Amino acid sequence: MLYLKPIINGVGNYYVESRTRNQERTDLIVDYMGKRYVIEMKIWRGNAYNERGEDQLSSYLEYYHLKKGYMLSFNFNQKKKTGVREIKVKDRILIEAVV
């Protein structure tokens, strides 16, 4: 998030742990040049935990009436598989980056 401030400076805003009306908390929302980006951040704790994160992000996208969201997964395993992939959950597109 440290890198976001100079990028969106004067052109947008970002919100950390923003609360929705149904009392859920999104990790990060970025409003930039008239668009909204919802970002979910997770520490890798296995496939089941990751899938719950994808479902969680999908529900946030539904709440904000968006079709595309972003998930950033931090994987500290020695044999991790890093990269970016696009997945579909229900009718939403999730861009997931594993670092």
ABEGO torsion letter per residue (X at the ends): XAAAAAAABGABBBBBGBBBAAGBBBABBBBBGGBBBBBBBBBBAEAAAAAAAAAAAAAAAAAAGBABBBBBBBBABAABBBEBBBBBBEABBBBBBBX
